[in-house]
Amino acid sequence: MAVLGALKAGRTLDFDEILRETGINKDSLFWALENLSKEGMVNVERINKDEMEISDEGRDYAESEMPEMLLARRIGKGKIEIGKISEQRERIGLQWAKAKGLITIGNGTVELTQKGREGIGKESVEKIVLGKIARGDIGAAGIERSEKEALENLVKRKLVSIRKKTIIGNISITDAGMKASTTANGEIDRVNRKMIMDRSWVGKSFKKYDVKVGVEEAQAAKMHPLRETINNVKDAYLGMGFTEISGPIVEPSFWVHDTLFIPQDHPARDVQDTFYLENPERMTVRNRDIMRAVSREHERAWRDEWRTDVAERAMLRTHMTSVSARFLYDLKDYKEYELPIKIFSVGRVFRNESIDYRHLADFYQTDGMIIGNGLTLANLFDTLTKIFGSLGFGVRFMPTYFPFVEPGVEVQAYYKEKKEWLELGGAGVLRNEIVKAAGKKASVLAWGLGIERMLLMKDSRIKTISELYNNGVGWSRKM
C-alpha cells in the first residue's frame, strides 16, 4: 500500500525515488513491485544500461599520474638504463609507453620518441576519461566519440570495468492500482512485534509471499585465484607425502647462490638480475664449517678464488631453492629419517625482470626436493607429472643447463592462448659437488616452478600474470 500511495498522484517515479518516499528497504520494494506488476496495479519498465566501475589502481592513477607519463617525465630529453627502472609504477609504465609508441628501447636503454617528448606535461585522453569516471561525471552512455578508444584501453588495462545492469524505472500506477489504493481491504504484507502483542492482525488477510521475486544481488565471498592455486599446489604435494618447510626472504648470497654451486662471477648474481640490499649490506654466515666445505668445492671446480665478501652480500632471494638448500645443509643425520625424504616450499621470490605477460619482479615459486638412494630422472619426471596432473594439465621436459643440477631439464607446458610452449621452471639431479659439500651420500632431486604461470595455463581469461595482483574487488568477483 505504501508503494501505491507514493504513485497515487499519477506520477511516474524511478526505483530510488520510491525508496526515498516510502522508507522501505530494497528487497521489500523489489518484492512489492514484482507483486503489484503481476496483479496489474503498476506499470514497470526494465531498462538495460552499462555501468562503469573503476578499480583501486585506476582511482589511484586518476588522482595522481598515469604510469607511462610518469616514466616519460623521468626520461625527459635523455636516456635511462632499463635496469634503473625499478619502481613498480614505472615498470608498468614501460609496458604501456612502448605499446603507445612513446619510447624506443635499444642496447639496454630507454629513450623517448618524438611523440613521447610532445606528450610530456600534457594529460592523455585516458587520464581525462579516468578522472571523469572517478568523479562520477560520466557514464558509459555519455562517452564522446573521441573518448571511446581511451575507454576501451582503460578496460583492457583492467583500470575500468563495464557490466550490464538492468534497472527498474518509469514506474506508474494503473487504474486497477488506483482502485485498490482507495478500497484497501486491510491486507497485511508484514508482521511486526507490536501487531503480535496487541493482536491487531486478527481478522485481517495476509498478502501472499512470492519466493520467485528477484532481489538485490548479494556478492558471495570468493577465494582469490592465486591463493586457490597455491592451496591446490600444497594439496598436491601433501597428497604425495611431502612435508612443507619455509625460510627467510632476505638472505646472504651464500644460501641463494654459493650453496647451489653457482660461480661467484655468474651473470645470475649481477645487479641486473638480483635485488641487493643497502641496509643491511652484509649478512654473516654463522656456520663456518659449511662455508669452508662450499668454498673448497667452488675453488676445486671453478679454479678461481672464492670470496667471503661476495657470499655475504645481503639480497632478496631469487628462488625458493635457497630454502631447500638450508634444509639439505642443516640436515644433521639424514639416516635417522625414512628415505626418501620429500620436502617442498612455496613463497615469494624477487628478480629484477623486465615486465611482460609472463614476467614479474615479485612472484610466487614452489620448490621441491627428494633425498634418497638411487634416484634418477625417471623418478623426477614421475613426481612432476603427477603434481601437474593433479592440477589439471600435462608437461614436457626439455634438456637444459642449470649450474646446480646435472643433468638438468626445463619443465614446459603448452600455452594455447599464445600457441607456444611456456617454461614453468627448472629441475634435475642435484650436482655431486653440492651433495658432497653438504656432507651427504645420497642422490637428490630438485626443482623450482613458477606459480603464476600455472594460472596462465589453467584459465584462458587471464592474459598476463600481472592481472593476478589486481586488487580491485570487481575483478575478483568476475573471476
C-alpha positions as CSV (number, residue, x, y, z in Angstrom):
1,M,0.0,0.0,0.0
2,A,2.9,2.3,0.6
3,V,4.1,1.9,-3.0
4,L,0.6,2.6,-4.4
5,G,0.3,5.6,-2.1
6,A,3.6,7.1,-3.5
7,L,2.2,6.6,-7.1
8,K,-1.3,7.6,-6.3
9,A,-1.0,11.2,-7.6
10,G,-0.4,9.8,-11.1
11,R,3.3,10.4,-11.0
12,T,5.9,8.3,-12.8
13,L,8.8,7.6,-10.5
14,D,12.0,5.6,-10.6
15,F,13.1,2.9,-8.1
16,D,15.3,5.2,-5.9
17,E,12.5,7.9,-5.7
18,I,10.1,5.3,-4.3
19,L,12.7,4.1,-1.9
20,R,13.1,7.6,-0.5
21,E,9.4,8.3,-0.3
22,T,8.3,5.1,1.4
23,G,11.4,4.4,3.5
24,I,11.2,0.6,2.9
25,N,14.3,-1.5,2.1
26,K,15.4,-2.5,-1.4
27,D,14.4,-6.2,-1.1
28,S,10.9,-5.3,0.1
29,L,10.5,-2.8,-2.7
30,F,11.6,-5.4,-5.3
31,W,9.1,-7.8,-3.9
32,A,6.3,-5.3,-3.8
33,L,6.8,-4.0,-7.4
34,E,7.0,-7.5,-8.8
35,N,3.8,-8.5,-7.0
36,L,1.9,-5.3,-8.0
37,S,3.1,-5.7,-11.6
38,K,1.8,-9.3,-11.7
39,E,-1.5,-8.1,-10.4
40,G,-1.7,-5.3,-13.0
41,M,-1.7,-2.5,-10.4
42,V,1.6,-0.8,-11.6
43,N,3.4,-0.5,-14.9
44,V,7.2,-1.2,-14.6
45,E,9.8,-0.6,-17.2
46,R,13.1,-2.6,-17.1
47,I,15.9,-0.6,-18.6
48,N,19.3,-2.1,-19.6
49,K,22.3,0.1,-19.1
50,D,26.1,-0.2,-19.0
51,E,27.5,0.6,-15.6
52,M,31.2,1.6,-15.2
53,E,33.3,0.6,-12.2
54,I,36.8,2.0,-11.6
55,S,39.4,-0.2,-9.9
56,D,41.5,0.9,-7.0
57,E,44.5,1.1,-9.3
58,G,42.5,3.3,-11.7
59,R,41.4,5.6,-8.9
60,D,45.0,5.9,-7.8
61,Y,46.1,7.0,-11.4
62,A,43.1,9.4,-11.7
63,E,44.3,11.2,-8.5
64,S,48.0,11.2,-9.5
65,E,49.6,10.4,-12.8
66,M,49.4,7.6,-15.5
67,P,52.5,5.3,-15.2
68,E,53.6,5.8,-18.8
69,M,53.6,9.6,-18.4
70,L,55.4,9.3,-15.0
71,L,58.1,7.3,-16.9
72,A,58.2,9.8,-19.8
73,R,58.7,12.7,-17.4
74,R,61.6,10.9,-15.7
75,I,63.3,10.1,-19.0
76,G,62.9,13.6,-20.4
77,K,65.3,14.6,-23.1
78,G,67.9,12.0,-22.1
79,K,68.1,8.2,-21.9
80,I,67.8,5.8,-18.9
81,E,69.0,2.3,-18.4
82,I,66.3,-0.4,-18.2
83,G,68.0,-1.8,-15.1
84,K,67.4,1.5,-13.3
85,I,63.7,1.4,-13.9
86,S,62.9,-0.4,-10.6
87,E,59.9,1.4,-9.1
88,Q,56.7,-0.6,-9.7
89,R,54.7,2.1,-11.4
90,E,57.5,3.0,-13.8
91,R,57.8,-0.7,-14.7
92,I,54.1,-0.8,-15.5
93,G,54.6,2.5,-17.5
94,L,57.4,0.9,-19.5
95,Q,55.0,-1.7,-21.0
96,W,52.3,0.9,-21.9
97,A,54.7,3.6,-23.1
98,K,56.2,1.0,-25.5
99,A,52.7,0.0,-26.7
100,K,51.8,3.6,-27.3
101,G,55.0,4.4,-29.2
102,L,56.2,6.9,-26.6
103,I,59.6,5.2,-26.2
104,T,62.2,3.2,-28.0
105,I,64.3,0.5,-26.4
106,G,67.8,-0.4,-27.6
107,N,71.1,-1.5,-26.1
108,G,69.6,-1.7,-22.7
109,T,68.5,1.9,-22.6
110,V,65.1,3.7,-23.0
111,E,64.6,6.9,-24.9
112,L,61.6,9.0,-25.7
113,T,60.2,9.2,-29.3
114,Q,59.1,12.4,-30.8
115,K,55.5,11.5,-29.8
116,G,56.7,10.8,-26.2
117,R,58.5,14.2,-26.0
118,E,55.5,16.1,-27.2
119,G,53.3,14.3,-24.6
120,I,55.3,15.4,-21.6
121,G,53.2,17.7,-19.4
122,K,50.0,17.0,-21.2
123,E,47.1,15.0,-19.9
124,S,46.3,12.0,-22.1
125,V,42.7,11.3,-23.1
126,E,42.9,8.1,-20.9
127,K,43.7,10.2,-17.9
128,I,40.9,12.7,-18.6
129,V,38.4,9.9,-19.0
130,L,39.6,8.1,-15.9
131,G,39.2,11.3,-13.9
132,K,35.6,11.8,-15.1
133,I,34.7,8.2,-14.2
134,A,36.4,8.6,-10.7
135,R,34.3,11.8,-10.1
136,G,31.1,10.2,-11.4
137,D,30.9,12.9,-14.1
138,I,30.4,10.4,-16.9
139,G,28.5,7.2,-17.7
140,A,29.0,4.6,-20.4
141,A,26.2,6.1,-22.4
142,G,27.7,9.6,-22.1
143,I,31.1,8.7,-23.7
144,E,32.1,11.0,-26.6
145,R,33.4,9.6,-29.8
146,S,36.9,11.0,-29.1
147,E,36.9,9.2,-25.7
148,K,35.7,5.8,-26.9
149,E,39.1,4.4,-27.8
150,A,40.5,5.7,-24.5
151,L,37.8,3.9,-22.6
152,E,38.5,0.7,-24.5
153,N,42.2,0.9,-23.5
154,L,41.2,1.5,-19.8
155,V,39.1,-1.6,-19.9
156,K,42.0,-3.6,-21.5
157,R,44.2,-2.4,-18.7
158,K,41.7,-3.5,-16.1
159,L,41.5,0.0,-14.7
160,V,37.8,0.3,-15.6
161,S,35.2,-2.5,-15.9
162,I,31.9,-2.2,-17.7
163,R,29.0,-4.5,-16.7
164,K,25.4,-4.8,-18.0
165,K,22.8,-3.9,-15.4
166,T,19.1,-4.0,-15.5
167,I,17.3,-1.2,-13.6
168,I,13.7,-0.7,-12.8
169,G,12.4,2.7,-13.9
170,N,9.4,4.7,-15.2
171,I,7.1,3.1,-12.6
172,S,3.5,4.3,-12.7
173,I,0.1,3.3,-11.2
174,T,-2.7,1.7,-13.3
175,D,-6.4,2.1,-13.0
176,A,-6.5,-1.2,-11.1
177,G,-3.9,0.1,-8.8
178,M,-5.8,3.4,-8.2
179,K,-8.9,1.4,-7.3
180,A,-7.0,-0.9,-5.0
181,S,-5.4,2.0,-3.2
182,T,-8.8,3.6,-2.4
183,T,-10.6,0.4,-1.4
184,A,-7.8,-1.2,0.7
185,N,-9.1,-4.3,2.5
186,G,-6.6,-4.2,5.3
187,E,-4.3,-6.9,3.8
188,I,-1.1,-7.3,5.9
189,D,2.2,-7.5,4.0
190,R,4.4,-7.7,7.1
191,V,4.1,-8.7,10.7
192,N,5.9,-6.8,13.5
193,R,6.2,-7.3,17.2
194,K,3.5,-4.7,18.1
195,M,1.0,-6.4,15.9
196,I,1.7,-9.7,17.6
197,M,1.5,-8.2,21.1
198,D,-1.8,-6.3,20.5
199,R,-3.3,-9.0,18.2
200,S,-4.2,-6.4,15.6
201,W,-3.7,-9.0,12.9
202,V,-6.8,-10.9,14.0
203,G,-9.5,-10.9,11.3
204,K,-7.2,-9.4,8.6
205,S,-6.0,-11.2,5.5
206,F,-2.3,-11.6,4.5
207,K,-0.7,-10.9,1.2
208,K,0.8,-14.0,-0.5
209,Y,4.6,-14.2,-0.5
210,D,6.2,-15.0,-3.8
211,V,9.6,-16.7,-3.4
212,K,10.4,-16.3,-7.1
213,V,10.6,-12.5,-6.9
214,G,14.1,-11.2,-7.7
215,V,16.0,-9.4,-5.0
216,E,19.2,-7.3,-5.0
217,E,22.3,-9.2,-5.9
218,A,24.3,-10.5,-2.9
219,Q,28.0,-10.9,-3.5
220,A,29.3,-14.1,-2.0
221,A,32.8,-14.3,-0.7
222,K,35.3,-15.9,-3.0
223,M,38.9,-17.1,-2.8
224,H,41.4,-15.2,-4.9
225,P,42.5,-17.4,-7.9
226,L,46.2,-17.1,-6.9
227,R,45.6,-18.2,-3.3
228,E,43.4,-21.0,-4.6
229,T,46.2,-22.2,-6.9
230,I,48.8,-22.1,-4.1
231,N,46.4,-24.2,-1.9
232,N,46.0,-26.7,-4.8
233,V,49.8,-26.9,-5.2
234,K,50.2,-27.6,-1.5
235,D,47.5,-30.2,-1.5
236,A,49.2,-32.0,-4.5
237,Y,52.5,-32.1,-2.5
238,L,50.9,-33.2,0.8
239,G,48.9,-35.9,-1.0
240,M,52.2,-37.4,-2.2
241,G,53.8,-37.5,1.3
242,F,55.8,-34.3,1.1
243,T,56.5,-32.1,4.1
244,E,56.3,-28.3,3.9
245,I,59.3,-26.1,5.0
246,S,59.9,-22.4,5.0
247,G,62.8,-19.9,5.2
248,P,63.7,-16.2,5.2
249,I,63.1,-13.8,2.3
250,V,66.3,-11.8,3.0
251,E,69.4,-14.0,2.7
252,P,73.1,-13.7,2.3
253,S,74.1,-14.6,-1.3
254,F,75.7,-17.7,0.2
255,W,72.4,-19.6,0.6
256,V,70.9,-18.4,-2.6
257,H,74.0,-18.9,-4.9
258,D,77.1,-20.4,-3.3
259,T,75.5,-23.5,-1.7
260,L,73.9,-24.2,-5.1
261,F,77.3,-24.2,-6.8
262,I,76.7,-21.0,-8.8
263,P,80.1,-19.4,-9.6
264,Q,80.7,-16.1,-8.0
265,D,81.1,-14.4,-11.4
266,H,78.0,-16.0,-12.8
267,P,75.6,-13.5,-14.6
268,A,72.7,-14.5,-12.4
269,R,74.4,-12.7,-9.5
270,D,74.7,-9.5,-11.4
271,V,72.7,-6.5,-10.1
272,Q,70.6,-6.6,-13.3
273,D,69.1,-9.9,-12.1
274,T,69.3,-9.6,-8.3
275,F,68.0,-7.1,-5.8
276,Y,70.9,-6.5,-3.3
277,L,70.2,-4.6,-0.1
278,E,71.8,-1.4,1.2
279,N,70.7,-2.0,4.8
280,P,71.9,-4.4,5.8
281,E,74.6,-4.6,3.1
282,R,76.1,-7.8,4.6
283,M,74.8,-10.8,6.5
284,T,77.2,-13.1,8.3
285,V,77.0,-16.8,7.6
286,R,77.3,-18.3,11.1
287,N,78.2,-21.9,10.1
288,R,81.8,-21.6,9.1
289,D,82.2,-25.4,8.6
290,I,79.5,-25.3,5.9
291,M,81.1,-22.2,4.4
292,R,84.6,-23.9,4.2
293,A,83.1,-27.0,2.6
294,V,81.3,-25.0,0.0
295,S,84.4,-22.8,-0.8
296,R,86.6,-25.9,-1.3
297,E,84.2,-27.3,-3.9
298,H,84.0,-23.9,-5.7
299,E,87.7,-23.4,-5.9
300,R,88.4,-27.0,-6.9
301,A,85.7,-27.0,-9.7
302,W,85.8,-23.3,-10.9
303,R,89.5,-22.8,-10.3
304,D,89.0,-19.3,-9.0
305,E,89.4,-17.6,-5.6
306,W,86.2,-17.9,-3.5
307,R,85.5,-14.6,-1.7
308,T,83.6,-14.4,1.6
309,D,82.5,-10.8,1.0
310,V,80.7,-11.8,-2.2
311,A,79.0,-14.7,-0.4
312,E,77.8,-12.5,2.5
313,R,76.1,-9.8,0.4
314,A,72.6,-9.3,1.6
315,M,69.9,-9.8,-1.0
316,L,66.2,-10.8,-1.6
317,R,66.0,-14.5,-2.5
318,T,65.7,-15.1,-6.2
319,H,64.3,-18.6,-5.9
320,M,62.9,-20.9,-3.2
321,T,65.8,-23.3,-3.7
322,S,67.6,-21.3,-1.0
323,V,65.1,-22.8,1.5
324,S,65.7,-26.3,0.2
325,A,69.5,-25.7,0.4
326,R,69.2,-24.6,4.0
327,F,67.3,-27.8,4.8
328,L,69.9,-30.0,3.0
329,Y,72.9,-28.5,4.6
330,D,71.3,-28.3,8.1
331,L,70.2,-31.9,8.0
332,K,72.5,-33.4,10.6
333,D,71.9,-37.1,10.1
334,Y,69.5,-37.9,7.3
335,K,69.9,-41.6,8.1
336,E,67.5,-41.0,11.0
337,Y,64.8,-40.3,8.5
338,E,62.9,-42.9,6.5
339,L,64.2,-42.4,2.9
340,P,63.3,-40.9,0.6
341,I,62.9,-37.5,2.4
342,K,60.5,-35.3,0.5
343,I,60.2,-31.6,1.2
344,F,58.6,-28.6,-0.5
345,S,58.2,-24.9,0.0
346,V,56.0,-22.1,-1.5
347,G,56.8,-18.4,-1.2
348,R,57.6,-15.1,-2.8
349,V,60.8,-14.5,-4.7
350,F,62.3,-11.4,-6.3
351,R,64.1,-10.8,-9.6
352,N,65.0,-7.7,-11.5
353,E,63.0,-8.7,-14.5
354,S,61.6,-6.7,-17.5
355,I,57.8,-6.9,-17.0
356,D,55.7,-8.7,-19.7
357,Y,52.8,-11.1,-19.8
358,R,54.8,-13.9,-18.1
359,H,57.4,-12.0,-16.0
360,L,57.1,-10.0,-12.8
361,A,59.8,-8.7,-10.4
362,D,57.9,-10.2,-7.4
363,F,56.2,-13.5,-7.8
364,Y,55.4,-16.9,-6.1
365,Q,57.5,-20.0,-6.7
366,T,57.4,-23.5,-5.4
367,D,60.5,-25.6,-4.8
368,G,60.7,-29.3,-4.1
369,M,63.4,-31.8,-3.1
370,I,63.7,-35.5,-2.7
371,I,66.7,-37.0,-0.9
372,G,67.2,-40.8,-1.3
373,N,69.2,-43.6,-2.8
374,G,69.4,-44.4,-6.4
375,L,67.1,-41.6,-7.6
376,T,67.1,-40.8,-11.3
377,L,65.4,-38.5,-13.8
378,A,62.7,-41.1,-14.2
379,N,61.7,-40.6,-10.5
380,L,61.8,-36.8,-11.1
381,F,59.6,-37.0,-14.2
382,D,57.1,-39.3,-12.5
383,T,56.8,-36.9,-9.5
384,L,56.3,-33.7,-11.5
385,T,53.9,-35.4,-13.9
386,K,51.7,-36.4,-11.0
387,I,51.8,-33.0,-9.4
388,F,50.8,-31.2,-12.6
389,G,48.3,-33.9,-13.4
390,S,46.5,-33.2,-10.2
391,L,46.4,-29.5,-11.2
392,G,44.8,-30.3,-14.5
393,F,47.4,-30.1,-17.2
394,G,50.3,-32.0,-18.7
395,V,54.0,-31.0,-19.0
396,R,57.0,-32.0,-21.1
397,F,60.8,-31.9,-20.1
398,M,63.5,-30.4,-22.3
399,P,67.2,-30.8,-21.7
400,T,68.9,-27.6,-20.5
401,Y,71.7,-26.2,-18.3
402,F,71.5,-25.0,-14.7
403,P,74.6,-24.6,-12.6
404,F,73.2,-26.7,-9.7
405,V,71.8,-29.8,-11.4
406,E,73.4,-32.4,-13.8
407,P,71.5,-33.5,-15.8
408,G,69.0,-30.6,-15.9
409,V,65.7,-30.1,-17.6
410,E,63.3,-27.3,-18.3
411,V,59.6,-28.0,-17.3
412,Q,57.3,-26.8,-20.0
413,A,53.5,-26.7,-20.6
414,Y,51.7,-25.8,-23.8
415,Y,50.1,-22.3,-23.6
416,K,47.1,-22.5,-26.0
417,E,46.5,-18.7,-25.8
418,K,49.9,-17.9,-27.4
419,K,50.3,-21.3,-29.2
420,E,53.7,-21.8,-27.6
421,W,55.4,-23.9,-25.0
422,L,55.9,-21.9,-21.8
423,E,58.6,-22.5,-19.3
424,L,57.3,-23.3,-15.8
425,G,60.6,-23.8,-14.1
426,G,63.8,-25.9,-13.9
427,A,64.6,-29.3,-12.5
428,G,67.2,-32.0,-12.3
429,V,69.5,-34.2,-10.3
430,L,71.5,-32.1,-7.8
431,R,75.2,-32.0,-8.6
432,N,77.6,-34.2,-6.7
433,E,79.6,-31.1,-5.6
434,I,76.6,-29.8,-3.7
435,V,75.7,-33.1,-2.1
436,K,79.4,-33.6,-1.1
437,A,79.7,-30.1,0.4
438,A,76.5,-30.8,2.4
439,G,78.2,-34.0,3.8
440,K,75.7,-36.4,2.4
441,K,76.0,-39.6,0.5
442,A,72.7,-39.7,-1.4
443,S,71.1,-38.7,-4.7
444,V,69.0,-35.6,-4.6
445,L,66.2,-34.5,-7.0
446,A,65.3,-30.8,-7.0
447,W,63.0,-28.4,-8.9
448,G,61.7,-24.8,-8.8
449,L,58.4,-23.8,-10.6
450,G,56.5,-20.6,-11.0
451,I,53.0,-20.5,-9.5
452,E,51.5,-17.6,-11.5
453,R,52.4,-19.2,-14.9
454,M,50.3,-22.2,-13.8
455,L,47.3,-20.0,-13.8
456,L,48.0,-18.8,-17.4
457,M,47.8,-22.5,-18.3
458,K,44.5,-23.1,-16.4
459,D,42.4,-20.0,-17.0
460,S,42.1,-18.5,-20.5
461,R,40.6,-15.3,-19.0
462,I,43.9,-14.4,-17.5
463,K,46.1,-12.8,-20.2
464,T,49.1,-11.6,-18.1
465,I,50.3,-12.7,-14.7
466,S,50.3,-9.1,-13.5
467,E,46.4,-9.3,-13.5
468,L,46.7,-11.6,-10.5
469,Y,47.9,-8.6,-8.5
470,N,44.9,-6.5,-9.4
471,N,43.4,-5.6,-6.0
472,G,40.0,-4.4,-7.5
473,V,37.0,-6.1,-5.9
474,G,35.2,-6.2,-9.2
475,W,38.0,-8.2,-10.9
476,S,38.0,-10.7,-8.0
477,R,34.2,-11.2,-8.2
478,K,34.3,-11.6,-12.0
479,M,37.0,-14.3,-11.7
